[in-house]
């Protein structure tokens, strides 16, 4: 049986494992599966149909289950949790970091949640409650309370002896956090300085006070931007009084970046990044129906516009042939602007302060692109139907529609965000409706005036 190695791509790993499922023995499958990292097992589970997923889950070692459940998307996690009994769920929560446990515990049945809380000591329970008191998409909801703090008035030698006595550091520790009275955040001291500087120096002499702490209510996408711009590995989190609450590590930030990217991409089609690719047919159909219904309404709106010019179309068949070109060019141009704006908003590069400059720039692109492609399409239409008037009309319609597309693509996300809606969700439907209606009205309206 082929081996699964770290160097293999996910698709190759999936192919080998699927082949092993069909032909291998249970023990071989178990060894192959549990030799992978939790994230790799999670990827395999998400890639398997429901019946195979349930079978494979039974082969996973108990000590890996908690970490795997954190890696799979929400839909898949729900389906797996339903397969587990209370004792298995309790075992899966053991050893999880506070921030990970906070994410996981919210998906558990209430009875299991209560048992998890009861099984924790007072300190750990308070730490977990501190994380749960903040929304999941904030710095407070992301943070881990497992921190090492020191006072500014102790010597480096004292700190080193304390660390040796402690025996181990929390994962991804690059700094120790310096706090004063009432746990008030002062700054950081790097492990490099602790190791390389004179043991007699005080911590206060080596403090890096330039790295500001992150407010607990800061949005997770803003936290991710800070980590990216400042090349951070960890960052302290404080409340409104400046008291230390915990820290955020880069692994949690990577998860946020991935989720934001998936969210923007999936929302364009009215889907969720948490959707299970192999969810039951009825559930998938139900979830997608409302989006298809919204598209149907907009399609009927465009059809109604066309119906107002039915007499014109009957007299000149060429109009029916050329109509899709006008709508398609507007839709693509608008989608380009829409994608650019939504990306800029997600990266924090677009706000009300520079929105007008962006709109003017995109309108200028729309005008220039409209003129360029109007000349090309007009020439083709004139040659095809031997009618210069028809060529001029479709050229003018394309200019109008590309300018409209640029304006709509730039303003729709900004308006949706101002209304408190997700800029990615629904923007493409609104854009398509506008470009279709304006494109058809411009083309058929001009044809009705000048050709018929």
C-alpha positions in Angstrom: 0.0 0.0 0.0 1.4 3.5 -0.9 2.7 5.6 2.0 1.4 9.1 2.8 4.3 11.5 3.3 4.7 15.2 4.4 5.9 16.2 1.0 2.8 15.1 -0.8 0.2 17.6 -2.0 -3.3 17.5 -0.4 -4.9 16.1 -3.6 -2.2 13.3 -3.8 -2.7 12.5 -0.2 -6.5 12.3 -0.7 -6.1 10.0 -3.7 -3.8 7.6 -1.8 -6.0 7.6 1.2 -9.2 7.0 -0.9 -7.5 4.1 -2.6 -6.5 2.7 0.8 -10.1 3.0 2.0 -11.2 0.8 -0.9 -8.5 -1.9 -0.5 -6.6 -1.6 2.8 -7.1 -3.2 6.1 -8.4 -1.3 9.1 -5.0 -1.4 10.9 -3.1 -0.1 7.9 -5.7 2.7 7.5 -5.4 3.6 11.2 -1.7 3.8 11.1 -1.7 5.9 7.9 -4.4 8.2 9.2 -2.9 8.9 12.7 0.6 9.5 11.2 -0.7 12.8 9.8 -1.0 16.2 11.4 -4.4 17.2 12.8 -4.9 19.8 10.0 -4.1 17.2 7.4 -6.6 14.8 8.9 -9.2 17.6 9.0 -8.6 18.3 5.3 -9.2 14.6 4.5 -12.4 14.5 6.5 -13.7 17.6 4.7 -12.9 15.9 1.4 -14.8 12.7 2.1 -18.5 11.9 1.5 -20.5 11.6 4.7 -20.6 7.8 5.0 -16.8 7.5 4.5 -16.2 10.4 6.8 -18.1 8.7 9.6 -16.1 5.5 9.1 -12.7 7.3 9.0 -13.6 9.2 12.2 -13.8 6.0 14.1 -10.2 5.3 13.2 -8.8 8.5 14.6 -6.9 8.3 17.9 -8.7 9.9 20.8 -5.8 12.2 21.7 -6.0 13.8 18.2 -9.8 14.4 18.1 -9.9 17.7 19.9 -7.2 19.3 17.6 -8.9 17.9 14.5 -12.3 19.2 15.5 -10.8 22.7 15.7 -9.4 22.5 12.2 -12.6 21.3 10.3 -15.2 23.8 9.3 -18.3 24.3 11.3 -20.7 22.2 9.3 -18.3 19.2 9.4 -17.6 19.7 13.1 -21.4 19.6 13.8 -21.8 16.4 11.9 -18.9 14.7 13.7 -20.0 16.0 17.2 -23.3 14.2 16.6 -21.4 10.9 16.3 -19.7 11.3 19.6 -21.0 10.5 23.1 -20.5 12.8 26.1 -17.4 11.1 27.4 -15.7 11.3 24.0 -16.6 15.0 23.8 -15.2 15.7 27.3 -12.0 13.8 26.3 -11.6 15.9 23.1 -11.6 19.1 25.2 -8.7 18.1 27.4 -5.5 19.8 26.8 -6.9 22.5 24.4 -5.7 26.0 24.8 -8.2 28.5 26.3 -8.8 30.3 23.0 -9.3 27.0 21.1 -11.6 25.7 23.8 -13.6 28.8 23.7 -14.2 28.2 19.9 -15.0 24.6 20.4 -17.2 24.7 23.5 -19.8 26.9 21.7 -20.6 24.1 19.3 -21.2 21.5 22.0 -24.5 20.5 23.5 -25.4 22.5 26.6 -25.2 19.4 28.9 -21.6 18.7 27.7 -20.7 22.4 28.0 -21.7 22.3 31.7 -19.7 19.1 32.3 -16.6 20.7 30.7 -16.9 23.8 32.9 -17.4 21.6 36.0 -14.4 19.5 35.2 -12.1 22.6 35.1 -10.4 24.2 38.1 -11.4 27.7 39.2 -8.5 29.4 37.5 -9.0 27.7 34.2 -12.7 28.3 34.3 -12.2 32.0 34.9 -9.8 32.2 32.0 -12.3 30.5 29.7 -15.1 32.8 30.9 -12.9 35.8 30.2 -12.5 34.7 26.6 -16.2 33.8 26.2 -17.2 37.2 27.5 -16.0 38.7 24.2 -17.4 38.2 20.7 -15.6 35.5 18.7 -14.6 38.0 16.0 -12.7 40.3 18.4 -9.2 40.3 19.9 -10.7 39.2 23.3 -12.4 36.2 21.6 -9.2 35.2 19.9 -6.8 35.6 22.8 -5.2 32.9 24.9 -4.9 33.6 28.6 -1.8 31.4 29.0 0.8 34.2 29.5 4.0 34.7 31.4 4.3 38.0 33.2 7.1 39.6 35.1 7.6 42.8 37.1 9.9 45.6 36.0 11.8 45.8 39.3 13.2 42.3 39.3 16.6 41.3 37.7 17.2 39.3 34.6 18.8 36.6 36.7 15.6 36.2 38.8 13.5 35.9 35.7 15.8 33.2 34.2 15.8 31.2 37.4 12.0 31.4 37.5 11.8 30.2 33.9 14.1 27.2 34.6 12.0 26.3 37.6 8.9 26.5 35.5 10.3 24.1 33.0 8.4 25.0 29.8 7.0 28.0 28.0 3.6 28.4 26.3 3.8 27.7 22.6 5.1 30.6 20.4 6.5 32.6 23.3 8.9 35.3 21.9 8.4 37.8 24.7 7.5 38.0 28.3 4.9 40.5 29.3 5.9 43.2 31.8 3.1 44.3 34.1 2.8 46.7 37.1 0.3 47.0 39.9 -3.2 45.6 39.3 -1.8 43.7 36.3 -1.5 46.9 34.3 0.4 46.4 31.0 3.8 48.2 30.7 5.6 46.6 27.8 7.5 43.5 26.7 10.9 42.0 27.2 12.2 39.7 24.5 13.7 36.2 25.2 16.7 37.3 23.2 17.5 40.1 25.7 16.9 37.8 28.6 19.5 35.4 27.3 22.1 37.7 26.0 22.1 40.7 28.4 23.8 40.9 31.8 21.9 38.9 34.5 22.3 41.8 37.0 20.2 44.2 34.8 16.7 45.0 35.8 13.7 44.0 33.6 12.7 47.7 33.6 16.0 48.6 31.8 15.2 46.2 28.9 11.5 46.9 28.4 10.3 47.4 24.8 7.4 49.8 25.3 7.0 50.6 21.6 4.7 47.6 21.0 1.3 48.8 22.1 -1.2 46.3 23.5 -4.3 45.3 21.4 -7.6 46.4 22.8 -9.9 43.4 23.6 -12.7 44.8 21.5 -10.6 45.3 18.3 -12.1 43.4 15.3 -10.2 40.3 14.3 -9.5 41.5 10.8 -7.9 44.6 12.3 -5.8 42.4 14.5 -4.7 40.4 11.4 -3.7 43.6 9.7 -1.6 44.7 12.7 0.2 41.4 12.7 0.9 41.6 9.0 2.1 45.2 9.0 4.3 44.9 12.1 5.5 41.3 11.5 4.3 40.2 14.9 4.4 36.7 16.3 2.5 37.4 19.5 0.8 40.5 20.9 -0.7 41.3 24.4 -4.4 42.0 24.8 -5.7 44.5 27.4 -9.1 45.8 28.5 -10.3 49.4 28.6 -8.4 50.0 31.8 -5.1 48.8 30.3 -5.1 45.6 32.4 -3.6 42.5 30.8 -6.1 39.9 29.7 -4.0 37.5 27.5 -2.2 37.4 24.2 -2.8 36.6 20.6 -0.5 34.3 18.7 0.2 34.1 14.9 -1.5 30.8 14.4 -4.8 32.3 15.4 -4.2 35.2 13.1 -3.4 32.9 10.1 -6.8 31.3 10.8 -8.5 34.7 10.6 -6.8 35.6 7.4 -7.8 32.3 5.8 -11.4 32.6 7.0 -11.6 36.2 5.7 -10.4 35.1 2.3 -12.8 32.2 2.2 -15.7 34.4 3.4 -15.1 37.0 0.6 -14.8 34.4 -2.1 -17.8 32.2 -1.0 -20.1 35.2 -0.2 -19.9 36.3 -3.9 -22.0 33.2 -4.7 -24.2 33.4 -1.6 -22.4 30.6 0.2 -20.7 30.3 3.6 -17.1 29.3 4.2 -18.5 26.9 6.8 -20.6 25.0 4.4 -19.9 21.2 4.2 -18.9 20.3 0.6 -20.6 16.9 1.1 -23.6 18.1 3.1 -26.9 16.3 2.6 -28.6 17.2 -0.7 -31.8 18.6 0.9 -29.8 20.9 3.2 -27.6 22.2 0.4 -30.6 22.8 -1.8 -32.4 24.7 1.0 -29.4 26.9 1.7 -28.9 27.8 -1.9 -32.5 28.3 -2.8 -32.9 31.8 -1.3 -29.9 33.1 -3.3 -31.2 31.5 -6.5 -34.6 33.1 -5.7 -33.0 36.5 -5.4 -31.3 36.0 -8.7 -34.6 35.0 -10.3 -36.2 38.2 -9.2 -33.4 40.3 -10.8 -33.6 38.2 -13.9 -37.3 38.9 -14.3 -36.5 42.6 -13.8 -34.1 42.5 -16.7 -36.6 40.5 -18.8 -39.2 43.1 -18.1 -37.0 45.7 -19.5 -36.5 43.7 -22.7 -40.2 43.1 -23.0 -40.8 46.8 -23.2 -38.9 46.7 -26.5 -40.4 43.6 -28.0 -41.8 45.4 -31.0 -38.3 46.8 -31.7 -36.6 43.4 -31.4 -39.2 41.8 -33.8 -38.4 44.3 -36.5 -34.6 43.9 -36.2 -33.3 40.4 -35.3 -29.7 41.7 -35.1 -30.7 43.4 -31.7 -31.5 40.0 -30.2 -28.1 38.7 -31.4 -26.1 41.6 -30.0 -27.9 42.1 -26.7 -25.9 39.6 -24.7 -22.6 41.4 -25.7 -23.7 44.7 -24.0 -24.8 42.9 -20.8 -21.8 40.7 -20.6 -19.3 43.5 -21.1 -21.0 45.5 -18.4 -21.1 42.6 -16.0 -17.4 41.7 -16.4 -16.3 45.3 -16.1 -18.4 45.8 -13.0 -17.1 42.6 -11.4 -13.5 43.7 -11.8 -14.2 47.0 -10.0 -16.4 45.2 -7.4 -13.6 42.7 -6.6 -11.0 45.4 -6.3 -13.1 47.5 -3.9 -14.1 44.5 -1.7 -10.5 43.4 -1.4 -9.4 47.0 -0.5 -12.1 47.2 2.1 -11.1 43.8 3.6 -7.5 45.0 3.8 -8.5 48.3 5.4 -7.3 50.3 2.4 -10.6 51.9 1.4 -12.8 54.1 3.6 -14.9 57.2 3.4 -11.7 59.4 3.4 -10.5 58.1 0.0 -13.8 56.7 -1.4 -14.4 59.6 -3.8 -10.9 59.4 -5.3 -11.5 55.7 -5.9 -14.9 56.3 -7.5 -13.5 59.0 -9.8 -10.6 56.8 -10.8 -12.9 53.8 -11.6 -15.2 56.1 -13.6 -12.2 57.2 -15.6 -11.3 53.6 -16.2 -14.9 52.9 -17.2 -14.9 55.8 -19.7 -11.5 54.8 -21.3 -12.5 51.1 -21.4 -15.9 52.0 -22.8 -14.4 54.0 -25.7 -11.8 51.4 -26.5 -14.2 48.4 -26.6 -17.0 50.5 -28.1 -14.8 51.1 -31.2 -14.0 47.4 -31.5 -17.5 46.1 -31.0 -19.0 48.8 -33.3 -16.5 47.9 -36.1 -17.4 44.2 -35.8 -21.2 44.9 -35.7 -21.0 47.2 -38.7 -19.0 44.6 -40.7 -21.2 41.7 -39.6 -24.6 43.3 -40.3 -23.5 45.9 -42.9 -25.2 48.6 -40.9 -23.1 51.6 -39.6 -26.0 52.9 -37.5 -26.3 49.6 -35.6 -22.5 49.7 -34.9 -22.7 53.2 -33.5 -25.7 52.3 -31.3 -24.1 49.3 -29.7 -20.9 51.3 -29.3 -22.7 54.0 -27.4 -24.6 51.4 -25.3 -21.3 49.8 -24.3 -19.8 53.1 -23.2 -22.9 53.9 -21.1 -22.9 50.4 -19.6 -19.2 50.3 -18.7 -19.4 53.7 -17.1 -22.5 52.5 -15.1 -20.6 49.3 -14.2 -17.6 51.2 -12.9 -19.9 53.4 -10.8 -21.9 50.6 -9.4 -18.9 48.3 -8.7 -17.3 51.1 -6.7 -20.3 52.3 -4.8 -22.3 49.2 -4.0 -19.8 47.7 -1.4 -19.4 51.1 0.2 -23.2 51.6 0.5 -23.7 48.1 1.8 -21.1 48.6 4.5 -22.7 52.0 5.5 -26.0 50.1 5.9 -24.3 47.5 8.1 -24.5 44.7 5.6 -21.6 42.4 4.4 -20.1 44.1 1.3 -19.4 40.7 -0.3 -22.8 39.2 0.3 -25.3 40.3 -2.3 -23.1 42.9 -4.1 -22.7 40.7 -7.2 -26.5 40.2 -7.6 -27.1 44.0 -7.3 -24.3 44.7 -9.7 -25.6 42.2 -12.3 -29.1 43.6 -12.1 -27.9 47.2 -12.6 -25.6 46.4 -15.6 -28.2 44.2 -17.3 -31.0 46.7 -17.0 -29.0 49.8 -17.9 -27.3 47.8 -20.8 -30.6 46.6 -22.3 -32.3 50.0 -21.8 -29.4 51.9 -23.5 -29.1 49.5 -26.4 -32.7 48.8 -27.1 -33.8 52.4 -26.3 -31.3 53.9 -28.8 -32.3 51.2 -31.4 -36.0 52.1 -30.9 -35.2 55.8 -31.5 -32.8 55.6 -34.4 -33.3 52.2 -36.2 -37.0 51.4 -36.1 
